[in-house]
Amino acid sequence: MKWFTDPIRLLSPEEMDRVHAASLRLLEDPGMKLHSAPLLDALAARGAKVDFDQRVVRFPTELVEQTLREVRADRDRPTLPYSIHALSSLDASEYGTSFGGGCISFFDYPARRSGEATVQNMVDMLQLGQALDEVKTVGSPVLYLREQDGSLVDPRINVVRGAAIIAQNTAKMATAEVWNTRQLDYIIEIGCVARGSWEAYRARPCLYGVKECIAPLVMSSESCDILVALVDRGLPCAILSQPLAGASSPVMRASNIALANAEILGAMTALKAYRADAIVRGGAFTGILDMARGSSSFAAPEAALQDLAIYQIHSRRYGIDAGVGTVYIDAKVPGAQASIERTFKIFATLACGKATYSCGIIEGGRTFSPEQAMIDIEIGKCIHRFVRGIAVDDATLAVDLVREVGIGGEFISHPHTLKNYRSELWHPKLLDRGLVELTDLKEDGLVERAYDQWTHVLRTHEPYRLADAQIAEIRRIVASAERELLG
């Protein structure tokens, strides 16, 4: 028997129908604002009511339903390997996580503070993700905002330079930032060099990420333009809804779910209206406004419920995959609170049938901490080992072994134990199971051990390096981008 083979059902079929109907009503009235002439034109041609002056679309129900049928029909086509999608299935024997997030800050454990990420922080985290077997994809753990001397990188070029740094420091390339369409072709060109060809890049797209809606019911011109450009190039699109209950969305959970779902469906419908062959997926990282503190919370139980309900509607009612976030937590520093919040969010998603193991991102997506990444990997491996459950067969029951050892015997010295203990028992690298006299009783002992672990990995790991010819070609691309974007 295995655990979690019958996931929790947050919403009944009737409740999912009601949420879906509410999302359709919102898309009909008031509709959605899309800052994109190509999308507005395409929707008008498909029968939507479009106010071109206000850029507001009222979506016919049948057009949205047709979009869902089309998305369901192409659900097996390649999609962007972004971190809010599962990296491990519940039945997978191997645990996997991702390094990503696009954080603007890096947690400096020796200094016990966060600061704007430097290029060296970025390179170190890329090489760390490359070195760790548990990390299956490496995006942009931190953004390239400052040079090592502290000088600010020009924002017109920093994401192109960042894409070049990713390509040169990891073979596990995944997502990165794109802020406008002028940057996009250079980033794709870098990805093609690193992958080896345009065909290889299309099969495994990388170096760009999700684009967000602005709640309630708005998609900015930058997001629209980038999504249209991706569709034009035959690349998959990922649309993220991030409503904040009590601030940018109603405080009621069901209403928040319906609103977030409407934003995803509206963006999907617009892109499919623009091009029928568009590859589109959605996901949600919702939050709540903490009324006592005036701050956003993404680790609150209400936020997890909202995210999981949207995932359930997409997976069970619509029959398509959707992203669900364990990425954002509220803790500002690595340690106890961050570990509690990460464990809660991973277990919540697992209970609903989605395996998404995130690591390293703290402070609501603002900061990346390698110490917390190492702790989160430990948490994830522990949980993944648990949900694999128990296999019951003749070999695992081992009746003959018990008979051989006999009453009052011991199994420590038996060859069967030596042969099987590594596969049968999980052995943590950070958690302390030792005797009292050998235990580190310092309050931050776990974080210190995590710091020692990741720095040791970097010291002993052979750095990844792209082939010289590819590096030279990427440098040529960056130089061309600088002439255009900075000229």
N, C-alpha and C positions, 0 to 999 in steps of 0.2 A: 504493500500500500504506500502511496505517496501523498504528501500533504499538498494542499492548494490546487488539487486537480479540479475542484469545484469552487471557483472564486466567489467571494462575497458579491451579492447583487444589491447595489445601493438603491437602484430604482427598479420598480416593477415595469413590465411592458407598457402598462397603462400610463405610468408616470413618465416614461420616456416619450410616449406619444404626446403627452401634454406639453412637455418641454419643447419637443420638436415643433408642435403647433404654435407655441408661443414665439419661438424663433422666427417662424414663417410670418406670423402677424407683425413682428417688429420689422422684418425686411419689407413688408408691404406698406407699413405705416409706423414710424416715420421714414423708413428706408435707411439708406447708408450714403455717406458722403465719400466720393472717390475723386481724388485730385488727379485725374488722368483722362485726357481727351480720347485716346484710343480705347480705353475701357468703356467710357460713356457711350461712344459711338457704337461699339460692339453690342452693348446691352440694349441700346435703343433698337438696333437692327433685329434683336432677338425678342422684341415685344415688351421690354421693360419701359416704365414711365420715367423719363429722364428730364430733370430740370437742369439744363446746361448752364444757366446763369449761376445757380446755387451749387451745381455739381452733385446733386442729390438724385439717387436712383431708388425707385420703388420696384421691388422685385416681384414678378408674378410667381405664385406658388409652383405652378407647373415647371417653370424654368429652373427653379431651385431643385425640384424633385428630379428633373432630367439630368441636372449636373451630378447629383448623387448617383444616379444610375451609371453615368459615364465614368465617374471616379471609381466606382466599384468595379466596373469592367476592366479598368487598366491598373488595378491594384498590385499586379505582379511586375509592373515596369520598374526600372531602377529609380530609387529615390535618394535624396541627399542623406548621407550618414550623419545626421546631427544628433547631439547628445540627448535630446529629450525623447528619442526613440530607443527602443530596447536594444541592448547589446548582448543580452543573454536571455534565452528562453527559460521557462520554469523547469523544463526537462533537460536543459543543457548540463553536461557534466563539468564544463569549464566556466569559471567565473570571468567576467570581462567588464571593464569600465572605460571611461574616456577622460582625457585631459582637454578641457575647453572652458568656455565661459566668456572670453573677451573682457576680463576684469580690468579695471583701470588702476587698481592698487595691488601691491604685493605686501604680504605680511613678513616683516623682518623679525624672526624669532629672537636672535641675540639682542636686538634693540627693543623688543617687546612693543613694536608699533607698526602701523601700516603706512606706506608712502606710495607715491606715484611710481608705477612700474618703469624700470629702465630696460634698455636693450639687453643687458646682461641677465636680468631677471627672466626675460623672455627666452633667451637662448638656454639658460639653465633648466627652465621648466620643460622646454621642448626636448632637450636631451634626456631629462629625467623620465618623461613619458615614453620616449623611445627605448630607454633601458629597462623599464619595468614590464615584465611579461604580462602582468594583469591588465595593463593599459592597452586596449586594442585600437583605439583611434586617438590622435592628438590634433587638436584644433589650435586655438590661440588662448592658452591659459590666461595670459595677460596681454594687453595691447601695447604696442610699441609707441609710447608717448614721449619718453625722454631718452636722450643719449646717456652714456655712462657718466659723463661729466655733469649731468643735470640739465643740460640745455633742452629746450622744448623742440620736438620734431614738428615740422610744418604739417598741420592736419590735412592739407590737400594731398599729401603724398605718403603719410605714415602707414595707411593700410596696405598700400602697394609694397612699401619696404617691408612691412610686417609679413605679407604673403611670401616675399622672397626669403625672409629669415626662416619661416616655417618650412618651406620647401627644401632649404639647405640643411636643416637640422633634424628632420624626422622623415622616415619612410612611411609613417602611419598617418599622413595628412588627412585632416577632416575639415572642420569648418573654420571660418575666419570672418572678419568684418568687411563689408562693402558699404560705403556711405553714399555713393552716387554712381551714375552710369558711366561717367568719364573714367572711373577707376576700373570698371568691370572687365573690359577687354584685356587690360594689362594683367590683371589677376588671373583670368582664364589662361592667358598665354603662358604665365609662369607655371600654372598647374599642368598645362600640356607638356612643357619641357620636363617637369619632374615626373610625370606619368609616362612620358615617352612618345605620346602621340595624341591627336585630337580624339581618335576613336577610343583609346584607353581612358582618356579624361571623361568622355561622355559616359562610359561604362561605370566609372567610379569618380563622380564629380567631387570637387573639394575646393577649399579656400574661399567659400562664401557661405552664408548661413541663412537663418530665418529672417523674415521681415514681419514687423509687428503692426497690428491695428492700434489705433489710439481710441480707447474707450471714452465715451460711448459712440460706436458706429461711425468711425472715421478711419480712412486710410490716407496717409500723407502722400504728397507728390513724390518724395524720395522713394518711399516703399513701393508705390505703384510703378514708378519708372523702372526700378530695378527688377521687379517681378515681370513686367512686360519684356524687358531686355532678356531675362533668363528664358522666358517662353519662346521668344524669337530665336534663341540659340539652341532650342531643343533640350534645355536643362530643367531639372525638377525644381519646384518651388515649395517652400515650407512657410506656412502662415501661422503666426502666433497671436493669440489673444491674451491680454494681460489686464483685465479689469480689476479694480481695487474696491472691494465691497465697502460701501459707506462713503466713498469718495467719487470715483469715476463710474460707479455702478451702484444699483440699489443694495441695501444692506441685507436683504433677504437672499438666502443661498440659492433658492430655486430661480429667482429672477436674475441673479448674477450668472447662473449657468445658462439660462436661456439667452441672455445678452451676449455672452462670450461665444456661444454656439452660433448665434446669428451673424456675428462678425466673421467667423471662420467660413460659414456657408456663403455669405455675401462675397467675400474675397474669392473663394473657389469658383462661384458662379460667374463672376466678372472675368476671371482668367480663362475659364472654359468657353465663355461667350467670345472672347477675343480670338482664341485658337482652340479648336476642338481637341487637338492632340496635346494640350498642355498637361503636364504631370504636376498635380497639386495634392498636398497633404496639409493637415492642420494640427494644432495642439494648443494647450492652454497652460500658462503659469499664472494662476489667479492669486490674489492676496486680499488682505483685509486692512482697513484703517483701524489701528489701535486707538480707540477713542480716549483712553486715559493718558496716553503718551503723545498722541498726534503723529505717530510713526507708522510705516507700513510693516506688515508682518506676512511672511510667506510660509512660516512653519506652524502657523495656527491650525488647529484641527479643521476649522471651517474652510481654510484655503485648500487643504488636502481633499476634503469632501467635494469641493467644487471642481477641482482638477479631475478627480477620479470619475465624477458623474459625467463630465464631458467625454472622457475616454470611453466610458461604458456606452454612452449613446452612439458614439462613432463606431465602436467595435461591434456592438451587439445589435443595434438597430439599423445602422447604415451598412455594416459589413466592411468597413475600411479601417486601416490603422490610424492611430492618432498619437501624438506626443503627450506625455504626462510627466510633470516635473518633480524630480527629487532634488533638482539642482539648487534651488534657492532656499537658504535657511537664514535665520535672523542673527545668530551669534556673531559677535564682532571679533572674537579671537579664537584660535584653536583651543580645544579642550573639552571640558565636561558638557557645557550647553550645546556646543556644535555637534558633539557626538550623540547626545540625546535626540536632538532635532533630526539629524541625518538618519538615525536608526528608525525613528518614528515614520519619516516620510518613505523610506525604502520599504518598511513592513506594510505601510498602508497601500502602496502600489502593488506589492506582491499579493496582498490579500484580495486585490481586485483583478489579478491575473496578468499584471504587467511587470516585467523584470527590467528595472532601470536603475543601474548602480552609478550614482554620481560621486565625485570626490573633489575635495580641495576648495570649493567655492563657498565663501562665507559672506556675511554682511549684506544679505539680500542681493547677491550677484556683483557686488562692488569689488571684493577683495579675493585674491587667490592665496591660499596658504599651503605650501608643500607639506608642512607638519600635519595639517588636517587631512591632506590628501592621503598620506600614509595611514593615518588612523581610519579614514573612511574606507580604504581598501581592506583593512583588517575587519571592519564592521561588515562590509559587503561580502567578504569571503566567508565569514561566520554565518551570516544570514543565508547565503546561497547554499552552504553546506547543510543547513537546517532544512530548507525547503526541498532539497533533493529527497528527503524522507528516508524510508526504510525499504529495502528490497527483501522480500521474503521468498526464499527458494531453498532447495536442499543444501546448496553450498553455504548460504548465509546462516541457516539454522545449525549447521555443523554438529549434528547429533553424534556422528561417529567420533568426532574430536573429543566431545565431552565424555563419551564412553571410554575412549583411550586414556584420557587423563585420570578419570575415575573420581570417586568420592574423596573429598579432602585434598585433591591435587592442586597444582598451580599451572598457569598458562604462560608465565613470563618467559620461561626458558624454552618453550616449545617452538620448533621451526615455523609452525603455522602463524604464530604471532609476529615473528620477525618478517615473514613474507608479506603479511597483510596490514600491519599497523599503519603504515604510511598512507595507504589508500582508504582505510577505514576510520582513522582518527584525524581530526583537524588539529594542526599545530600552529598556534599564533606566533607571530614574530614580535609583537609589541605588548600584548596583554601579559600581565605578570601572573603566572601560576606557581611561582616558586615557593620555597619554604620561607617562613617569616623572617629568619635571619638573613636571607638572601634577597629580600624584597626591597625595592626602592620606595621608601615611604614619603618622598617629597610630593607636595601637592601637584606639581606640574611634571611629575616623573614620566608620565605617558607622552606628553608633548616633547619633552627633552629626548626621550628615546626615539620618537618619530623624527626629530631634527637630526639626530645622530645617524638614523637609518638612511634618510634621503641624501645627506651629504656624503655618506660612505658610498652610496650607489654612484653618485657623480664622480667621486674620486677614482673609483675602480672600474668604471664603465669606459669602454673604448668609444670615443665620440663618433656619432654618425656623421658622414660627410658624403655629399652628393658628388658625382663624377665631375672632374675639372671642366670638361666641355659644357656640361649642363650649368655649372656655376657661372661660367663666362657668358653663356646665353642669357641667363637670368639677370646678370648685371647689365647686359645690353638692354634688356626690356625695362629695367628700373631706370636706367639713364634716359631712355626714350620717354618714359612716363614723366620724369622730372622736367624734361624740356617742354612737354605739352602742358602738364598740370601746374607747373610753377612759372612757366614763361609768361 
